[in-house]
């Protein structure tokens, strides 16, 4: 009996209900655990979370709010942060009032908010009513999701879409199997098919059959990573017309770098080809006209020279036979007539030389410009000695050129350099500098120089800057120089300061002899 009573007493003690204090502590611990869980969830969220009281004052913000907007919990508590832009305050008030007064939540409202630093952040806003443990409305819980990256991506995508749709060149996007996925407005306009008609069709539908192999090969190269740029091809239009295009292909990949398609950009060359053909026709006609003009000038000069020489002969004969019977005035007139015929003969000779420059077919050859310089100086020796000029040159290159024309070129440039000098001895230097694809020759003097206003005229035939009595000449020497240099594929220009001197530059291409020889033969 004692054992049974003892056992019954123990059972009664072990199963006795907890006291009120123990129940309170248990509930407190449970609530504390739940609170810690909620706080942990709020703190670990990547979204900014704010709890406002019924007066719309901040009670709590999580770490993500500090990361996105900048304010700490101590700075934010009791305030109304983040700052709402003026243009969104009315809508924000409506959202908060609905949550506080009517318990109506709001989700995914896209707007902007200011940060602590005064910058605007793109956010998606969600607001829900917040209740206390008694079920009484205690405030509103607001979640701000930073959508800046998405907004920027959407903006970039819209811009890319606009560029794609409104691009001036036809663009076709196809998958890796060659099925058209999309086209831009220019493709519709150029090829004649609508966007709806092209999507889903094979890419080769607008390509002539004889070009399929070329395009297929280029697409395979593009899939392997090759850059396909500016390849001439042909396209069909809906009307059956063929158009020349300049095609480029770009491989399209997803965000992981996996190829997903190919974009084809085709620049319409129809207008360019038409323009090129017109230019070729005009160039051919101009060349023919120039040849005829040069031939006319040559024939005219040649035919004029014979009667001019006859007139000069008659004048000299008149001087010998009748000179004793003429007075001083008659002798003066006779001398003037002889001088005029002499100058006309010089002009005609210069015109003949100028016209022959365009018709000469002598082949270019490997030319040592040191020897060319020596020949030019030999031809100018008497002039140089008479004027007491000093002419120096550094070692010059060996290039493909017409030797006789190069002698004429350097002789004219150096001859002008020693001639156009006043009140001092002429000093001329010649040297050459090598560029990437050519040589630039430099002829520098200490002469009278040329005014800027006269520079455009000095390379024109028979244009003279100075009077004939001051400096003799026909005014065609620099025109010959310009024509010689341009015939060799170069250019001639000058830099001059009046009273100090001039520096003439001319460039000659440094190209293979076969190319130069072909040009020299007019082939």
C-alpha positions, 0 to 999 in steps of 0.5 A: 500500500505504501508503495502504491501511495508513493507511486500515485503521489509521484504521478500526481506531482509530475503531471501537475499544471505549470504555474502562471509565471512559468506559462508567462516565461514560456510565452515570452521566450517564444515571442522573443524567438519569433521577434528575433526571427522576424528581425533576422528576416528583415535584416537579411533582406536585400530590399530596403524595409521601413516601418512607419507609425500612424504619424508616418514617422520611421520606427525601423529601417533595415541594413539594406535601407542604409546601403541604398539610401545612406541614412543609419537607423539613428538618423532615420528614426522619428523622421520621414525618410527617404525624401519623396520628390515633389512630383510624386508626393501626391501619389505617395500620400494616397498610397500611405493613406489607403494603407493606414486608414483602409488597410489597402496594400500597394505593390510594385509601384515604380517611382524614384526616391532621393538618397542621403547624397541627393541622388535619385534612385529608381525603386519599386515600392510596396506598402502594407498595413502593419498591426500590433499584437492586439490586431490594432493598426500600428503603422505601415510597412514599406519595401523599396526594391532598387530597380536602377539596374533594370531601368538602365537595362530597359533604357539601353534596350529601348535605345538599341531597339530604336537604333535597330528599327530606325537604322539607315542600313537594312538589318536582318537578324536570323537564328543559327539555322538561318531563319529570320527572327526580325528585320528593321524598317530599312530592310522592309523599305529596301527589299520590299517585303513587310516585316511579317512576311520576312519573319520565319522565312529562310535568310537566303530568300533575298539572296540570288542562288549564285550567291548562296555558297558565298553567304553560307560560307561567311555565316559559318566563319561568323559562327566560329568568331570571324569578323565579317566586314564590308563584303560585296554581295547582291540581294533580291527585292520583292519586285525581282530587282537585284541590288549591290550591297556591302555586307557585314555579319555579327555574331549574337550571343546571350548573357552567358556568351552562347551564340544565338543568332547572326545579324546581317547589315547590308549597305545599299550600294546602288547609288554609290555604284551609279555615282562611280559609273558616272565618275568613270564616264566623266573621268574618261571624257575629261581625260579625252578632253585633256588629251585633245586639248594638249594635242591642240596646244602642241599642234598650235604651238608647233604651227605658230612657231614656224611663221614666228621664226620667219617673222623674226628672220625677216626682221633681222634681214631688215636690220642688216639691209636697211638699218643704216637708213633708219633713224633712232626711232626706227631702230628702236621699233625694230629692236622692240619687234625682235624682242617681242618675237623672241619672247613669243618664241620662248612662250611657245617653247614653254607651251610645247614643253608643257603639252608634251608632259601629258603625252610622254610615255617614257617608262619610269625607272629606278632613279638616283636623285643624287645624280639627278641633282648633279645634272640639274646643277650642271645645267644651272652652273653658269647662272649659279656662278653669275649670281654667286649662289650657294646650293647644297644638298644632303644625300637623296633617295633612289626612287622609281621616276622619269629621270628627264622630268626629275631633272626638269623639276629640280632644275626649275625649283633650284633655278627659281630659288637662285633667281628670286633674290634681292640684295644678297647672295642666294643660298639654297638647300635641298634635302628629303625626308622619308614618310610612311608611304612616300618621300618629301623633298624640300627646297629652301631658299633665302629669296624675296618670298611670296605673299599669301595672296599670290600663292594660289596663282604661282602654279598656274601656267603663264601666271607671273607674280613679278614684272618681266623687267624685274625677273625674266621668265615665261611664268610656266616653270612652276606649272610644269613642276606641278604637272610633273609631280602629279604625274608621278602620284605626288603633290607640290606645295609651298610655304613662304614668308615675304622678305625671308624666303620660300620653301617648296615641298614635293612628295613622291610615292615610295611604291614598287617599281612595277606599279610605277612603271605601269602608271608611267606607261598610262596602262 
